[in-house]
Amino acid sequence: MSPEPASGVRGRAPQEQHLAGVVVVVTSDRRSGELATALERRGAIIRHSPSLSMTAVEDDADLLDATKRVIANPPDIVVATTGVGFRGWIDAADAHGLAEDLVAVLSRARIVARGPKARGAIQAAGLNADWVAESETSAELAQFLLAEGVDGARIALQHHGSGADGLDEEFAAAGAEVESLIVYKWGPPADPALLARWALKAADGEVDAIVFTSAPGVSAWLESFSDGSAPADGDDASGTGASGALERLKARCRDGSLVTVAVGPITAAPLRAVGIEPIVPKRGRLGALIRELIEHYAQRAAEGIETEAGRLFLRSSCAVIGDDVVELSPGALRVLRLLAGNPGGVVSREQILARLPGNPTTNHAADVAVARLRESFGDRAIVQTVVKRGYRLRVHAT
C-alpha cells in the first residue's frame, strides 16, 4: 500500500479535471491499467485492489479437445457469452494451428452474442453475429433461442468466467446437443488482504469511488466483508469492525459520500441485491463508465463551498480549492470537515478537540490542529480565528 502523502499543495487541478483528488478503487484485474490511466488523466487518485483474478485456460487439454470436436462436427448455433472469452477461444485455436479451420466452421453457423462486447469479438474474428442480447443477460439469450426451438440442434457454447448460467442444462433439456467451451476462469484475488483492506477503507471514509467491471468481481468484493479476511477494528453492536463495515459502506452510498460505478446492469445486480444503487452507463463500455463517473462529479461542482480563497471541495483524503489539490493529514481533514459542516459558523475549540484522535483535552491541541490545517493551505487564508470563541471557515460574502 502506498504511504500516506505529506500535507500541502500537491498540484494543479484544471477545471476539466472533475476527478481531481477523487480516490478511486479499481477492482478489476483485466484492463485495469487502461482504466486507471484514463481516470488518472482526469485527476483521480487510483488504488488498484482486484477482487478476482482471471486465469486463461487456452493451453488446457479439455479446451483443445472441445475445439477439435467443434471443427469435426460443426455446430448449428454458436453462443458467445463474453468478448474476452470468444477472443481467447480464437487465440487458443490459433496457438494450435486450428484458427483457420475453426473460423471457417463458425462462419457457417448461426452466431448469437450475449451483448455488444461479445459481438465486437465476433466481428474482430471476421465473423458476423446474427443476433445480440442487448440486455447482456443470459436469460434474454436463452429466451430467444428456446422460443425459436433448439430441438436436435448442435450448440457450441462459450462460457464466461463464472460458468454458463444454466444455459447448458436449459438447451439440453430442450433437445439440443451442447458442446461447452471454457476459455477462462475466475480465481481468488492475488492479494486477499489488500482487497479486504481497501473494502474496509471504503467503509471508513477513505475512498470516494469504487469501479466494478464484472458481477463475479462485485460478489467477491462484497464477500470480503463477511469472510473474516477484513482487518477488524472492533466487533460490537454499534456496527464497528468487519461485521459492521458493510452497513457503514451502505450508509456512505446513501448519503452520497461514496460512489459506486458498475459497467452494466449485470455487474450492478449484486450491489442492488444488498441495497447499493450504483451508477450504470447506458452502454456497457469502459469509456462510457469513465464518462459517467466524470459527469457525476461535474454535476456535483455546485456543491462546493465558496470560500474567500476559492471554491472548496472535500475528498476522502484531500481538499480541492480553486485549481489546487491540497493533501491533508487525517487530523487536518477532520478539522476541515467540521468547519465545512458549518460554513461561516463558529466552531469551538471543544468541538475541534472532540474530533481529534487521542482524545486531547487542552485548547492548545485544538490551536495546533488549526495551525497545521492553515499550513497545509499555504498562503490561502481559509480559516479565521474568532476571538474567545473558536474558528470559522472564511466563506465568500454573498
C-alpha positions in Angstrom: 0.0 0.0 0.0 1.2 3.5 -0.8 2.5 5.5 2.1 0.3 8.4 3.3 1.2 11.6 1.4 2.5 14.6 3.2 0.3 17.6 3.8 0.4 20.5 1.4 -0.4 21.6 -2.1 0.1 18.6 -4.4 -0.6 20.2 -7.8 -2.9 21.9 -10.1 -6.4 20.7 -10.9 -7.6 22.3 -14.2 -11.3 23.0 -14.5 -11.9 20.0 -16.8 -10.4 17.6 -14.2 -13.6 17.0 -12.3 -12.0 13.9 -10.7 -9.2 16.0 -9.1 -8.4 14.5 -5.7 -11.0 11.7 -6.0 -9.7 8.4 -4.6 -11.0 5.7 -6.9 -10.6 2.0 -6.1 -10.4 -0.1 -9.3 -11.5 -3.7 -8.6 -10.8 -5.3 -12.0 -7.8 -7.4 -12.9 -8.1 -7.4 -16.7 -7.7 -4.0 -18.4 -7.2 -2.3 -15.0 -4.2 -0.4 -16.3 -6.2 1.1 -19.2 -9.0 2.1 -16.8 -6.6 3.6 -14.2 -4.7 5.6 -16.8 -7.9 7.1 -18.2 -9.1 8.1 -14.7 -5.7 9.5 -13.7 -5.7 11.8 -16.7 -8.9 13.3 -15.2 -7.2 13.9 -11.9 -8.2 10.8 -10.0 -6.0 9.1 -7.4 -6.1 5.4 -8.2 -5.9 2.5 -5.8 -5.8 -0.9 -7.5 -7.4 -3.7 -5.5 -8.5 -6.6 -7.7 -11.4 -8.6 -6.2 -10.7 -11.6 -8.5 -8.0 -12.9 -10.8 -8.7 -14.2 -14.3 -6.9 -17.4 -15.4 -6.8 -18.3 -19.1 -7.0 -21.9 -19.9 -6.0 -21.6 -23.6 -3.5 -24.4 -23.2 -6.0 -26.7 -21.4 -6.4 -30.1 -23.0 -10.2 -30.0 -22.5 -10.5 -26.8 -24.4 -8.3 -28.1 -27.2 -10.3 -31.4 -27.4 -13.6 -29.4 -27.4 -12.4 -27.2 -30.2 -11.4 -30.2 -32.3 -14.9 -31.6 -31.8 -16.5 -28.4 -32.9 -14.4 -28.5 -36.1 -15.0 -32.2 -36.8 -18.8 -31.9 -36.0 -19.8 -28.3 -36.9 -22.4 -26.7 -34.7 -25.7 -25.2 -36.0 -25.6 -22.4 -33.4 -22.7 -20.7 -31.7 -23.2 -18.8 -28.4 -20.6 -16.2 -27.5 -21.2 -15.0 -23.9 -18.2 -12.7 -23.5 -15.8 -10.7 -25.7 -12.7 -11.8 -23.8 -13.8 -15.4 -23.9 -14.6 -15.5 -27.6 -11.3 -13.8 -28.4 -9.5 -16.2 -26.1 -11.0 -19.2 -27.9 -9.8 -18.0 -31.3 -6.4 -17.2 -29.9 -6.2 -20.7 -28.3 -7.1 -22.3 -31.6 -4.5 -20.2 -33.3 -1.8 -21.4 -30.9 -2.5 -24.9 -32.0 -2.8 -24.1 -35.7 -6.6 -24.5 -35.7 -7.8 -21.0 -36.0 -8.4 -21.0 -39.8 -10.4 -24.2 -39.6 -12.4 -23.0 -36.5 -13.4 -19.7 -38.1 -14.4 -21.5 -41.3 -16.7 -23.7 -39.3 -18.1 -20.9 -37.2 -18.9 -18.8 -40.4 -21.4 -21.5 -41.5 -23.2 -21.5 -38.1 -25.7 -19.1 -36.7 -23.9 -16.9 -34.1 -25.7 -15.3 -31.2 -23.9 -12.9 -28.7 -24.7 -12.0 -25.1 -24.2 -8.3 -25.5 -22.2 -5.8 -27.6 -18.7 -6.8 -26.3 -19.2 -10.4 -27.5 -20.4 -9.1 -30.8 -17.3 -6.9 -31.1 -15.1 -10.0 -30.6 -17.1 -11.9 -33.2 -16.5 -9.1 -35.7 -12.8 -9.0 -34.8 -12.6 -12.6 -35.9 -14.1 -11.7 -39.3 -17.5 -13.1 -38.4 -20.9 -11.6 -38.0 -23.4 -12.0 -35.1 -26.8 -13.0 -36.3 -28.5 -11.8 -33.1 -27.4 -9.9 -30.0 -28.9 -9.8 -26.5 -28.9 -6.1 -25.9 -29.7 -6.5 -22.2 -26.4 -8.5 -22.0 -28.2 -11.2 -20.0 -28.1 -15.0 -20.4 -31.8 -15.0 -19.6 -32.6 -13.0 -22.8 -30.3 -15.1 -24.8 -31.9 -18.3 -23.6 -35.4 -17.0 -24.1 -34.6 -16.0 -27.7 -33.2 -19.4 -28.7 -35.7 -21.5 -26.8 -38.6 -19.6 -28.4 -37.2 -20.4 -31.8 -36.6 -24.0 -30.8 -33.3 -25.9 -30.4 -34.5 -29.5 -30.5 -32.0 -31.5 -32.5 -29.6 -28.6 -32.9 -25.9 -28.8 -32.1 -24.9 -25.7 -30.0 -21.3 -24.6 -29.3 -21.5 -22.6 -26.0 -18.5 -20.4 -25.0 -18.7 -20.0 -21.2 -17.8 -16.9 -19.3 -15.7 -17.0 -16.2 -18.5 -17.9 -13.8 -19.9 -20.8 -15.9 -22.8 -21.0 -18.3 -25.6 -19.6 -16.1 -27.5 -22.8 -16.6 -27.6 -22.4 -20.4 -26.1 -25.9 -20.9 -28.9 -27.5 -18.9 -31.7 -25.4 -20.5 -30.6 -26.1 -24.0 -30.0 -29.8 -23.4 -33.5 -30.1 -21.7 -34.9 -28.6 -24.9 -33.3 -31.3 -27.0 -30.1 -29.7 -28.1 -26.7 -31.3 -28.2 -24.4 -28.9 -26.3 -20.6 -28.5 -26.6 -19.3 -26.4 -23.7 -16.1 -24.4 -24.1 -14.4 -23.0 -21.0 -11.8 -20.4 -22.1 -11.1 -18.7 -18.8 -11.9 -19.0 -15.2 -12.3 -16.5 -12.3 -10.0 -17.2 -9.4 -9.4 -15.7 -6.0 -7.7 -12.3 -5.7 -3.9 -12.3 -5.8 -3.8 -10.4 -2.6 -6.9 -11.0 -0.4 -5.5 -8.8 2.4 -5.3 -5.9 0.0 -8.8 -6.4 -1.1 -10.1 -6.6 2.4 -8.1 -3.5 3.5 -9.5 -1.3 0.7 -13.0 -2.6 1.3 -12.7 -1.5 4.9 -11.2 1.8 4.0 -14.1 2.4 1.7 -16.5 1.8 4.6 -14.5 4.1 6.8 -14.4 7.1 4.5 -11.0 6.9 2.9 -12.3 6.2 -0.6 -14.5 8.4 -2.9 -15.5 6.0 -5.6 -15.3 2.3 -6.5 -15.4 0.9 -10.0 -16.7 -2.6 -10.9 -16.5 -4.3 -14.3 -17.9 -7.8 -13.6 -20.7 -9.3 -11.5 -18.4 -12.0 -10.0 -16.0 -9.2 -9.1 -18.7 -7.4 -7.2 -19.7 -10.6 -5.4 -16.2 -11.4 -4.4 -15.7 -7.8 -3.2 -18.9 -8.0 -1.0 -17.8 -11.3 0.4 -14.7 -9.7 1.7 -16.9 -8.0 4.3 -18.1 -11.3 5.7 -15.4 -13.9 5.2 -13.3 -12.8 8.1 -10.4 -11.5 6.0 -11.1 -7.9 6.7 -8.9 -6.5 9.5 -11.3 -5.8 12.3 -11.4 -2.6 14.3 -13.7 -4.0 16.9 -16.9 -6.0 16.8 -19.8 -4.8 18.7 -23.5 -3.8 18.3 -22.6 -0.3 17.3 -21.6 -1.5 13.8 -17.8 -1.3 14.1 -15.3 -3.8 12.8 -15.6 -6.1 9.8 -19.1 -7.2 10.7 -20.4 -3.6 10.6 -18.3 -2.4 7.7 -20.9 -3.2 5.0 -23.5 -1.2 6.9 -21.1 1.7 7.2 -20.4 1.5 3.5 -24.1 1.3 2.5 -24.7 4.4 4.7 -21.9 6.3 2.8 -23.5 5.3 -0.5 -26.9 6.6 0.7 -25.5 9.9 1.8 -23.5 10.3 -1.5 -20.1 10.4 0.1 -19.2 7.2 -1.7 -19.9 6.5 -5.3 -20.1 3.0 -6.9 -20.0 2.6 -10.6 -20.9 -0.7 -12.5 -20.1 -1.2 -16.2 -23.6 -2.7 -16.9 -26.8 -4.0 -15.3 -25.4 -7.5 -14.8 -22.5 -6.1 -12.9 -24.8 -3.9 -10.9 -27.1 -6.7 -9.8 -25.1 -7.9 -6.8 -24.8 -4.4 -5.5 -28.5 -3.7 -5.9 -29.2 -7.0 -4.1 -27.6 -5.6 -0.9 -29.2 -2.2 -1.2 -26.5 -0.3 -3.0 -27.6 1.7 -6.1 -24.6 2.2 -8.5 -24.1 4.5 -11.4 -24.6 2.4 -14.6 -23.8 3.7 -18.1 -26.3 3.1 -20.8 -23.7 1.3 -22.9 -21.5 -1.4 -21.3 -18.1 0.1 -22.2 -15.2 1.3 -20.2 -15.3 4.6 -22.0 -19.0 5.0 -21.1 -18.2 4.1 -17.5 -15.5 6.7 -17.3 -17.7 9.4 -18.8 -20.5 8.6 -16.3 -18.1 9.0 -13.3 -16.7 12.3 -14.7 -20.3 13.6 -15.3 -21.3 12.7 -11.8 -18.6 14.8 -10.3 -19.1 17.5 -12.8 -22.7 17.8 -11.7 -21.6 18.0 -8.1 -19.4 21.0 -8.8 -22.2 23.3 -7.5 -21.9 21.5 -4.1 -18.6 23.1 -3.4 -18.3 25.8 -0.7 -17.4 29.3 -1.9 -14.6 30.5 0.4 -12.7 33.7 0.2 -9.8 31.6 -1.2 -11.8 29.9 -3.9 -14.4 27.1 -4.2 -13.7 24.3 -1.8 -14.4 20.6 -2.4 -13.7 17.9 0.2 -12.4 14.5 -0.9 -11.8 11.4 1.2 -8.1 12.2 1.7 -7.6 15.7 0.5 -9.2 19.0 -0.5 -9.5 20.8 -3.8 -9.6 24.6 -3.6 -9.7 26.6 -6.8 -7.3 24.8 -9.0 -5.2 23.3 -6.3 -5.3 19.8 -4.8 -4.2 20.1 -1.2 -3.1 16.9 0.7 -4.2 16.9 4.3 -3.2 14.8 7.3 -6.2 12.8 8.8 -6.3 15.2 11.7 -6.4 18.3 9.5 -9.0 16.8 7.3 -11.2 16.1 10.3 -10.9 19.7 11.4 -11.7 21.0 7.9 -14.8 18.7 7.7 -16.0 20.1 10.9 -15.6 23.7 9.7 -17.1 22.9 6.3 -20.1 21.3 8.0 -21.0 24.8 9.4 -19.8 27.2 6.6 -19.2 30.6 8.1 -20.3 29.5 11.5 -18.1 29.4 14.6 -16.7 26.1 15.7 -15.5 26.0 19.3 -12.2 24.5 20.4 -14.1 21.9 22.4 -15.8 20.8 19.2 -12.4 20.5 17.5 -10.9 18.5 20.4 -13.8 16.1 20.1 -12.8 15.3 16.5 -9.1 14.9 17.1 -7.5 11.4 17.6 -6.0 10.6 21.0 -8.7 12.5 23.0 -6.7 15.7 23.7 -8.2 18.0 26.3 -6.2 21.2 26.1 -7.1 24.2 24.0 -3.5 24.3 22.8 -4.1 21.0 21.0 -7.0 22.5 19.1 -5.0 25.6 18.2 -2.1 23.4 16.9 -4.5 21.3 14.8 -5.9 24.5 13.2 -2.4 25.9 12.7 -1.4 22.7 10.8 -4.5 23.0 8.6 -3.6 26.5 7.7 -0.1 25.5 7.0 -1.4 22.9 4.5 -3.1 25.6 2.5 0.0 27.8 2.3 -0.8 31.4 1.7 -4.5 30.8 1.2 -6.3 32.3 4.2 -9.1 29.8 4.6 -9.6 29.7 8.4 -10.4 32.7 10.5 -9.9 33.0 14.3 -12.9 34.2 16.2 -11.5 35.7 19.4 -12.5 33.8 22.6 -15.0 31.7 20.6 -13.1 29.5 18.2 -12.7 29.3 14.4 -14.7 29.6 11.3 -14.3 28.9 7.6 -13.8 32.1 5.6 -16.7 31.8 3.2 -17.3 34.2 0.3 -19.6 37.0 1.3 -22.9 37.0 -0.7 
